[in-house]
Amino acid sequence: MIRKLIWECPFCSAETIKVAIRPTVNIVKRTGMRSGKKTQLIKSSGETIILSEECSNCKKSRKEIMKKYKEIGYI
């Protein structure tokens, strides 16, 4: 389940950055063997992807925006 959102630019505060977020999901995997059944819990990591190439307002690139979001702690 991927959610698409619009975030505000960290430089100009305009809501122009398109972002796709895939949340962390727990997957239950069951295997059957002669000795018995085994249940394993696998946790897939979440992911945040910036879809916009640049901010349409201040023209900052995706790389600069990603770097700023990492500094702030959004990603």
Secondary structure, 3 states (H helix, E strand, C coil): CCEEEEEECCCCCCEEEEEEEECCEEEEEEEEECCEEEEEEEEECCEEEECCCECCCCCCEHHHHHHHHHHHCCC
